[in-house]
Amino acid sequence: MSLIVPEEIDYLRQQFKFTVKQVGVLFQYRYPLNNKIDYFNQPAPDGYSERMPVYGIFEGEPKLKTYRNLGWVVEKNDNLPFLIHVPFDVPHIQRGCLFEIDGQITAIESRLFQVTELSTGLVCPDHIICQIVPLVGNSRPLTEETERDLNRKNSEPRRFLKNQTDS
């Protein structure tokens, strides 16, 4: 069994940065300032940094096997959180960071995700793997057509009982 020397790790980190710029997605990244922990052991920052562009690979539907390969213990494979693979030298990466992801194919507004867990590869730490969850209520996902349909549907009266007729 051979060992990986620091020069090889630096080379692999550079290769990952190059690959991510070629095939990855551009995120807007913000890290917490003066990060504090509240009573429930959740991050409670004073504020966030300015947005900075970071390339990464987004996994929208990770498999259970992916989590096991990372060394994370997962019991069921339904409702698994999303994963983002980012370069190793992202500044101030920590639990509670925010990633803003724009709609890639359509003109959907950007969504905001928060990092809940961090990990690196078990064999060679060439990148950081972030487990992220979406923040609720940070964007307006309805399109004009959906709003029109909802207004029409909500304007009609609902009748759950049969009309009484003379029989």
Secondary structure, 3 states (H helix, E strand, C coil): CCCCCHHHHHHHHHHHHHHHHHHCEEEEEECEECCCECCCCCECCCEECCCEEEEEEEECCCCHHHHHHHCCCCCCCCCCCEEEEEECCCCCCCCCCEEEECCCCCCCCCEEEEEEEEEECCCCCCEEEEEEEECCCCCCCCCHHHHHHHHHHHHCCCCCCCCCCCC
